[in-house]
């Protein structure tokens, strides 16, 4: 996800804007696509929880949190670039973001680093 969003600078902002306004893309098949993707992620997480691989929590809430930490970093790239002091779309920054997100998602799922 980081590689895709990092190589398509406007994609995260456009998806987030459409989701916030619930227009154009979200009015048609887009909403069904988003709901299916979130449902599949929540289902994957629920299966991991059932098998005691992931910490037990609300899989739907966890799915939304995982999506949010991926998208906001790129959708608010100007703010994030200034805050971090590095261009979020730079290859070195993308590599670092991949590492950080992997560790964060593992922690959210109750897995060791």
N, C-alpha and C positions, 0 to 999 in steps of 0.2 A: 504494500500500500504506500509506504514511504517513497519507494522508487518511482511509482506511478505519479503520485502527487508532486514529487520533487521534479519530475521531468515535464509536467504539465502545470505550470505556475497558476493558471486561472481556474483550474478544475475544482479545487477545494472551495474557493470563494464562490464560484457559480453554483455548486451543489448546495452549499450552506445558504446562500441567498435564496435559492428556489425553495429550500425546505422552510426557511423562516417566513417567506411570503406565501407559501403554498399556492404558487401560480405556475403557469406554463407547464413545465415538466411534471410538476406534482399533481396537476389537474388530470392528466391523462394516465397513461400506463406507468408513469414514473412512480407514483405513490405505491402501486402494487409491487413494483420492482424493489423499491426501498423496503417495504414491509416484508417481502420474501427474504431479502438479504438479512435483515435484522432477525427475522424468525429463524433462519438457518443458523446464524451465529448463536442465538440464544439456545437453540436446540443442541448445538455442539457443546456449548458450555454446560447445559443441563445434563447431557450424557456423561460428561466428565465428572460432574458433581455426583451423579448417581453411582458411578464407578469408583468414587472416592479418590479421583485423580486431582480434582479441583476442590478448593474450599467451598463449602455449601453457603450459598447466598442466593439472591434473586437473579436468575440468569438473564432476564430481560433488562434489568437495571445495569448489570455488568456489561451486557452487549452494548448498550447506549454509551456507557463510560468509555469502553474501548474505542468505539467509533469516534467519540468526541476528542479523545487525546490524539487521534490521528489527524482529524480534519482541522481543528482550530489552529494548530501550529502553522499550517500553510494558508488557511483562509485569512488569518491576521498576520501575514508575513511581514508587513512593515513594522508593526509593533514588536513582533518577536525578534526581528532582525536588530532593531534598536536595543531591545532588552538584553539579548544574548551577545551583542557586539559582533555578530557574524551573519553573513548572508545565508538565509535558510535554504536557498536553492543551490548553494555551492556544493560540489561533490563531497568535500571533507565534512561539511556540516550535515549532509544527508547520511553519510556513513555513521557519524556520531549519533544522529537522531535514531537511526535503525537500532543501534546498540542500546540507547536509553529506553526506547519504547519496548524493546524485547524484555528488558529487565522490569520495566513498569507493569507490563501486561502479565508477566510471570507472577509478580507480587500481588496484583489484583486477583489472580486466580489461586493464590495461596501456594505457589510453587517456589522452591528455592531459586536463588539467582543462578 
